[in-house]
Amino acid sequence: MRRTRGYTNGVLTVIAVVLGLNVAVNLGDSRSILPAAVAQPTGPEGPDTGLISAAEQRKVMIAELRRLSVRMERIEAKLNSGLSVKVTEMPAMKKDEGDKGN
């Protein structure tokens, strides 16, 4: 029991020292997380600002889905009306090696 307590205390001490060093480095660093988050543009949304408008993106997706639906309906109509296929050239048939003598 004594060895386990000593090991646990040692590991916790090392962790505390590492965390303390991490805090010291972050406080000494002129850059912090806050300015990076605040540096985002706060202007109106638009194509020039680089911000994405979810509503505009959904409108574009809906329009694309409608165009896709129209194209699919045309393809289905052609397939349902029937297709005529005419073969103009037939390549020479090769015999499989497994078909020797059959």
N, C-alpha and C positions, 0 to 999 in steps of 0.2 A: 504494500500500500504506500509505503514511504517513497519508493522509487517512482511510482506512477505520479504522485503529487509533484515530485521534483521535476519530472519530465514535463508535466502539464504547465507548471509555473515557468519553466524555461522557454517552452514554445510560446506561451502567452507573452512573455517578456520580449522575445524576438519579434513577434507580431506587432506589439506596441511600439517598439523602436522603429520598425519599418513604416508603420503608419505615421509616426511622428516625423520621420524624414520626408515622407510624402507630403505632409502638410507644410513642412518648412520649405520644400522645393516649390510647391504651388504658391505659397505666400510671397516667396522671393521672385517668382516669375512675373514679369510685367504684363504678360498676357494671361487672361483668365477666361473662364467659360462665359461669364456674363456679357462682355463686349461682343463675343462672337454671336450670341443669341440676339442681342440688341441691334446688331449691324444689318439685320434684314431690312429691305426697303419697306416703307410704310405708305407708299403712294397708292393711287387708285389702281385696281386690277386692269390689266390690258395686255396686248401682245408685246408691247415694248418693255414692260416691267419684268417679264419672265415668270410671273405668277400664273398658275393654272386656275381657271375658273371651272369648277365642277359642273355647274349648270351648262356652260358652253360646251364642255366636253361631252356631256350627256346628249345635248342637241345634235352634235356631230355624229355620235354613235347611233342615235335613232335614225338619222337621215341615211347613214350607210346601211343600216339594217333594212330600211324600206327599199333602197335601191337593190340590195341583195335579194329581197323577197320578190321584187318584180322580175329580176333575171331568172330566179328559180322557177317562177310561174311560166315564163316563156319556154324554158327548157322542158318543163313537165308537159306543156302543151305540145311541143314538137315530138316528144317521146310517145305521148298518147296517140298522136295522129299517125304514127308509124313512120319508119325510116326505110328507104330503099337503098340497098347496097349493091353495087355492081363491081365485080372483081375484073380488072382489066389485064393484070399480069399475075401469074401464079409462079412463085419460085419453085425450082426443082426440089423434089422431096428427097431427103437423105434417109437411107436405111440405117436404123440403129444397129450397133454391133451385137446387141442381144437378140436381134431378130434374124440372125443367120440361119438359113435352112428352114425357116417357118413360112 
